[in-house]
Amino acid sequence: MTNSGSLGTIIGPSILVALVYMTVFEILRVRWPQFFSPREHGVVHAGFLEWIPNTFLVPEEEVVRRSGMDAAVYLRVQSMAAFIMMLLTFFGCVVLMPVYYMGEEGLTDLNEISLSNVRQLSDLLWAPSVMMWVFTSICFCVIMTNYNEIYKMRLNVMGSGEGQE
């Protein structure tokens, strides 16, 4: 049975490992700035985690120009995945969690807000079925929108002659 203590058992080590990795990266970044600094002269991020906000401010055209099409597509796919996860989390919390909470199984802790709290053949089972289609539609629309943008970007890069040998 799942309880809130088991959630801490999973999340605690994950956060610890992430903090260790980030700390090691920051130490190495300060120790060898010529290796980790941007290729543009005059831009120095000396503060702890100061480089993170500036990462989100770089336009996609600049990423294509400096690092190539592959880097721009990779960053676009990562941001698309984060956007999809935010949307699905929002709809899951707003729609599904209250439905699961109203389940008649009488479970506690984290099981109280999961599908296992809904009885078989319950009228509440319509919600996960409908949300499956909503989630699939959201994913399809976001992926197709991003694919079209990547396609346009590729046409622009190929048409400009950059990145070709």
C-alpha positions as CSV (number, residue, x, y, z in Angstrom):
1,M,0.0,0.0,0.0
2,T,1.3,3.5,-0.9
3,N,1.6,6.1,1.8
4,S,3.1,9.5,2.1
5,G,6.3,8.1,3.6
6,S,7.0,6.0,0.5
7,L,6.8,9.2,-1.6
8,G,9.5,10.8,0.5
9,T,11.6,7.6,0.0
10,I,11.4,8.1,-3.8
11,I,11.7,11.9,-4.0
12,G,14.3,12.5,-1.3
13,P,17.2,10.6,-3.0
14,S,16.2,12.1,-6.4
15,I,16.5,15.6,-5.0
16,L,19.7,14.8,-3.3
17,V,21.3,13.4,-6.5
18,A,20.1,16.5,-8.5
19,L,21.6,18.9,-5.9
20,V,24.9,17.0,-6.0
21,Y,25.1,17.1,-9.8
22,M,24.2,20.8,-9.8
23,T,26.8,21.6,-7.2
24,V,29.5,19.6,-9.0
25,F,28.6,21.4,-12.3
26,E,28.8,24.8,-10.6
27,I,32.1,24.0,-9.0
28,L,33.5,22.8,-12.3
29,R,32.0,25.8,-14.2
30,V,33.8,28.3,-11.8
31,R,37.0,26.2,-11.8
32,W,37.3,26.1,-15.7
33,P,35.4,29.1,-17.0
34,Q,37.0,28.8,-20.5
35,F,35.5,25.4,-20.9
36,F,32.0,26.2,-19.6
37,S,31.6,29.8,-20.6
38,P,29.6,30.9,-23.6
39,R,31.5,31.3,-26.9
40,E,30.7,35.0,-27.0
41,H,33.3,37.2,-25.4
42,G,32.2,39.5,-22.7
43,V,29.4,37.3,-21.3
44,V,30.3,36.0,-17.9
45,H,28.0,34.3,-15.5
46,A,29.9,34.3,-12.2
47,G,27.0,33.9,-9.8
48,F,25.6,30.6,-8.5
49,L,23.0,29.4,-11.1
50,E,23.1,32.8,-12.8
51,W,23.4,31.1,-16.2
52,I,19.9,29.5,-16.0
53,P,17.6,32.5,-16.7
54,N,19.8,33.6,-19.6
55,T,19.4,30.1,-21.2
56,F,15.7,30.8,-21.7
57,L,16.3,34.2,-23.3
58,V,18.3,33.0,-26.3
59,P,16.2,33.2,-29.5
60,E,15.9,30.0,-31.6
61,E,17.5,31.7,-34.6
62,E,20.5,32.4,-32.5
63,V,20.7,28.7,-31.4
64,V,20.6,27.7,-35.0
65,R,23.2,30.1,-36.0
66,R,25.7,29.2,-33.2
67,S,25.0,25.6,-32.5
68,G,23.2,24.3,-35.5
69,M,19.8,22.8,-36.4
70,D,20.2,19.7,-34.2
71,A,20.7,21.8,-31.1
72,A,17.6,23.9,-31.9
73,V,15.4,20.9,-32.5
74,Y,16.7,19.2,-29.3
75,L,15.8,22.3,-27.3
76,R,12.4,22.6,-29.0
77,V,11.6,19.0,-28.2
78,Q,12.6,19.4,-24.6
79,S,10.5,22.6,-24.2
80,M,7.6,20.8,-25.9
81,A,7.8,17.9,-23.5
82,A,7.8,20.3,-20.5
83,F,4.8,22.1,-22.0
84,I,2.9,18.9,-22.5
85,M,3.7,17.7,-19.0
86,M,2.5,21.0,-17.5
87,L,-0.8,20.9,-19.5
88,L,-1.5,17.2,-18.6
89,T,-0.6,17.8,-15.0
90,F,-3.0,20.7,-14.8
91,F,-5.9,18.8,-16.3
92,G,-5.1,15.7,-14.3
93,C,-5.1,17.7,-11.1
94,V,-8.2,19.7,-11.9
95,V,-10.4,16.9,-13.4
96,L,-9.1,13.5,-12.4
97,M,-7.9,14.0,-8.8
98,P,-11.3,15.2,-7.6
99,V,-13.0,12.4,-9.4
100,Y,-10.7,9.8,-7.8
101,Y,-11.1,11.5,-4.4
102,M,-14.9,10.9,-4.7
103,G,-14.3,7.1,-5.2
104,E,-16.1,4.7,-2.9
105,E,-13.2,2.3,-2.1
106,G,-12.3,4.3,1.1
107,L,-8.5,4.2,0.5
108,T,-6.1,6.6,2.3
109,D,-2.9,8.5,1.6
110,L,-1.9,8.7,-2.0
111,N,-4.3,5.9,-3.1
112,E,-7.2,8.3,-2.2
113,I,-6.4,10.3,-5.3
114,S,-5.7,7.5,-7.7
115,L,-7.8,5.3,-10.0
116,S,-7.6,2.5,-7.5
117,N,-10.0,4.4,-5.2
118,V,-12.8,4.1,-7.9
119,R,-14.9,0.9,-7.8
120,Q,-15.2,-1.3,-10.9
121,L,-18.3,-0.4,-13.0
122,S,-18.7,2.9,-11.2
123,D,-20.2,5.9,-12.9
124,L,-17.0,7.8,-12.1
125,L,-15.0,5.7,-14.7
126,W,-16.2,8.0,-17.5
127,A,-13.7,10.7,-16.4
128,P,-10.4,8.8,-17.0
129,S,-11.9,7.5,-20.3
130,V,-12.7,11.0,-21.5
131,M,-9.5,12.4,-20.2
132,M,-7.5,9.8,-22.1
133,W,-8.9,11.3,-25.3
134,V,-8.3,14.8,-24.1
135,F,-4.7,14.0,-23.2
136,T,-4.1,12.3,-26.6
137,S,-5.6,15.3,-28.4
138,I,-3.5,17.8,-26.5
139,C,-0.4,15.8,-27.2
140,F,-1.2,15.4,-30.9
141,C,-1.9,19.2,-31.3
142,V,1.2,20.3,-29.5
143,I,3.4,17.8,-31.3
144,M,2.0,18.7,-34.7
145,T,2.4,22.5,-34.0
146,N,6.0,21.9,-33.0
147,Y,6.7,19.7,-36.0
148,N,5.4,22.4,-38.3
149,E,7.6,25.0,-36.7
150,I,10.6,22.6,-37.0
151,Y,9.8,22.1,-40.6
152,K,9.6,25.8,-41.3
153,M,12.9,26.3,-39.4
154,R,14.5,23.6,-41.5
155,L,13.3,25.2,-44.7
156,N,14.7,28.6,-43.6
157,V,18.1,27.0,-42.7
158,M,18.3,25.0,-46.0
159,G,17.2,28.1,-48.0
160,S,19.8,30.3,-46.4
161,G,22.6,28.0,-47.1
162,E,23.8,27.9,-43.5
163,G,24.7,24.5,-42.2
164,Q,25.4,23.1,-45.7
165,E,28.8,22.1,-46.9
